[in-house]
Amino acid sequence: MLQDKDIVEVRNLVDHMVVYKIDELNRRVVFNPFETKKVQVDELRRLNYQHGGRILLHNYLCIKDQELRQEFGVDPSMVEYDWTLRDVDAALTSRPMDELMDALEFGPDGIKELLIDRAVQLRIPDTNRRKAIQDITGVDINNMIQLKEQLEADNPAAAEAPHTRRVETQTLSSGRRVRK
């Protein structure tokens, strides 16, 4: 059995920040996208009993220790709990379709969100995968990709930066400016 002072690795499953606060310890912890931190077991136990803490531990943070996962009630059959960005991309592009569908139906909410976000970012060409995502989650990937493309086309600030300078360095004067 793990002691309160033991340290375990915890990884952010998603591509956005995850933040929690433990008032009794006067501690606020910020996980950047996909960041891994070493955290005391006592802190995770306190988080588990806080409002919303169990949701974070089940859906957005991956605890590396199997014993602690079991203590918090993380389903051992949820293989997506250990997925990385590479696994998400593979499920969207090259792995069997059933694996994607299982992840969308049984995976943690953070992985489901990541699958949707990455499907749009990668503009997955497989219409069957797009349809599976829409059928299971209700999110229209086709529409999201079209909107993203329209935003990119309409945004003039996204145009290429200039490649040459307007003023050459030899013509610049050095020293003070004097009025004549």
C-alpha positions in Angstrom: 0.0 0.0 0.0 1.3 3.4 -0.9 2.0 5.8 1.9 0.9 9.5 1.9 4.5 10.7 1.5 5.2 8.5 -1.6 5.7 10.2 -4.9 3.9 9.1 -8.1 4.0 10.5 -11.7 0.9 12.2 -13.0 0.5 13.2 -16.7 -1.9 15.7 -18.3 -3.8 13.8 -20.9 -5.0 16.8 -22.9 -3.6 19.7 -25.0 -4.8 22.4 -22.6 -3.9 23.3 -19.0 -5.4 21.4 -16.1 -5.4 23.2 -12.7 -6.4 22.0 -9.3 -6.1 23.6 -5.9 -5.8 22.0 -2.5 -6.8 24.6 0.1 -5.6 22.5 3.2 -2.1 22.4 1.7 -2.2 25.9 0.4 -1.2 24.5 -3.0 -2.3 25.3 -6.5 -1.0 23.0 -9.2 -0.9 23.8 -13.0 -0.3 21.0 -15.5 0.6 22.4 -18.9 -0.5 20.4 -22.0 0.8 16.8 -21.8 3.1 17.7 -18.9 4.2 15.1 -16.4 4.8 15.9 -12.7 5.8 14.0 -9.6 3.1 14.4 -7.0 2.7 13.2 -3.4 0.1 10.5 -2.9 -1.5 12.5 0.0 -2.1 15.4 -2.4 -3.8 13.1 -4.9 -6.0 11.5 -2.2 -7.1 15.0 -1.0 -7.8 15.9 -4.6 -9.9 12.7 -5.1 -12.2 13.8 -2.3 -12.6 17.4 -3.4 -15.5 18.6 -5.6 -14.5 17.9 -9.2 -11.2 16.2 -8.2 -12.4 12.7 -9.0 -13.4 14.0 -12.5 -9.9 15.4 -13.1 -8.2 12.1 -11.9 -10.5 10.0 -14.1 -10.7 12.1 -17.3 -7.9 14.6 -17.5 -4.9 13.4 -15.5 -3.2 10.0 -15.9 -1.8 8.5 -12.7 1.1 6.2 -13.6 0.8 4.0 -10.5 -1.7 1.0 -11.0 -2.3 0.6 -7.3 -3.4 4.2 -6.8 -5.5 4.0 -10.0 -7.4 1.1 -8.4 -7.8 3.0 -5.2 -9.4 5.9 -7.0 -11.7 3.6 -9.1 -10.1 4.1 -12.5 -11.4 1.2 -14.6 -8.4 -1.0 -15.6 -10.1 -1.9 -18.9 -9.9 1.8 -20.0 -6.7 1.4 -22.1 -7.1 5.0 -23.5 -6.2 6.3 -20.0 -2.5 5.7 -21.0 -2.8 7.2 -24.5 -0.3 9.8 -25.6 -0.8 12.3 -28.5 0.9 9.8 -30.8 -1.8 7.2 -29.9 -4.6 9.6 -30.5 -3.1 10.6 -33.9 -2.7 6.9 -34.8 -6.3 6.1 -33.8 -7.5 8.9 -36.2 -5.3 7.9 -39.1 -3.9 4.4 -39.2 -5.2 2.1 -36.5 -8.4 0.0 -37.0 -11.7 1.9 -36.9 -12.9 -0.2 -34.0 -10.2 1.3 -31.8 -11.3 4.8 -32.5 -14.9 3.9 -31.8 -14.0 2.2 -28.5 -12.0 5.3 -27.5 -15.0 7.6 -28.3 -17.4 5.4 -26.4 -15.4 4.2 -23.4 -12.3 6.5 -23.1 -11.8 9.3 -20.7 -13.5 12.6 -21.6 -10.1 14.3 -22.0 -9.1 11.7 -24.7 -12.5 12.2 -26.4 -11.9 16.0 -26.5 -8.4 15.4 -27.8 -9.7 13.1 -30.6 -12.1 15.7 -31.8 -9.5 18.5 -31.6 -6.9 16.5 -33.4 -9.3 15.3 -36.1 -9.9 19.0 -37.0 -6.2 19.9 -36.8 -5.1 17.0 -38.9 -8.1 17.4 -41.2 -8.5 13.6 -41.3 -9.4 12.6 -44.8 -11.2 9.4 -43.8 -14.9 10.2 -44.1 -15.9 7.0 -42.2 -13.9 8.2 -39.2 -15.4 11.7 -39.4 -18.9 10.1 -39.5 -18.0 7.8 -36.6 -17.0 10.8 -34.5 -20.2 12.7 -35.4 -22.4 9.6 -34.7 -20.9 9.0 -31.3 -20.2 12.5 -30.0 -22.6 14.6 -32.0 -19.8 16.9 -33.1 -19.7 17.6 -36.9 -16.0 17.3 -37.9 -16.8 18.2 -41.5 -18.3 21.5 -40.5 -15.5 22.3 -38.0 -12.9 21.7 -40.7 -14.7 23.9 -43.1 -15.0 26.7 -40.5 -11.3 26.4 -39.8 -10.4 26.6 -43.5 -12.7 29.7 -43.9 -11.1 31.4 -40.9 -7.6 30.7 -42.3 -8.7 32.1 -45.8 -10.3 35.2 -44.3 -7.5 36.1 -42.0 -5.1 38.4 -43.8 -2.8 38.6 -40.7 -1.9 35.0 -41.4 -0.3 35.9 -44.6 3.4 35.3 -45.0 5.8 37.6 -43.2 8.0 39.8 -45.5 11.3 38.2 -46.5 13.4 41.3 -47.1 13.9 44.5 -45.0 12.8 47.9 -46.4 15.9 49.7 -45.1 19.4 48.4 -45.5 21.6 48.5 -42.4 24.3 50.6 -44.2 21.9 53.5 -44.8 21.0 53.8 -41.1 22.8 56.5 -39.3 24.3 56.0 -35.9 24.4 58.4 -33.1 22.1 61.2 -32.2 19.5 62.8 -34.4 20.2 66.5 -34.9 17.7 69.0 -36.2 19.0 71.1 -39.1 
